[in-house]
Amino acid sequence: MAENDRKRKKPTYEARTEKALAALLRSGSVAAAARSSGIPERSLYRMLNDPEFSGVLRERRQRAAEASVGLVQAASDQAIATLLRLIACGKPAIEARSASYILAHFRWSQENDIAARLETLEHAIFGAKKSS
């Protein structure tokens, strides 16, 4: 009997927290996360109201987003090479679309650069004020 009790032991707080974090990261909503994890929706909302839990979730989402951007950047050289081939294929509609995609990529690169520079400036300005 005691052995059966040990087998049905409740998951530890850490295990449940990790299960909730994983479910929230891969699901599009709290309801979907609740269904996939078996953790009640109400419990997930309670966890989300905990600043420590929501901070960890935010950090993990940021890391996942950065990893995705890294994958896209790795594939972008190949995509640009394909577009450069298509821009001279002799079919005006395909050439125009290829040029449009190349220009959009260029604009995106510039916006990323500006965002990074702005973040650096904000950190220099506001980071210095916070430590004073």
Secondary structure, DSSP 8 states (H G I E B T S, - for coil): -HHHHHHT----HHHHHHHHHHHHHHSSSHHHHHHHH---HHHHHHHHTSHHHHHHHHHHHHHHHHHHHHHHHHHHHHHHHHHHHHTTSS-HHHHHHHHHHHHHHHHHHHHHHHHHHHHHHHHHHHHHHHH-
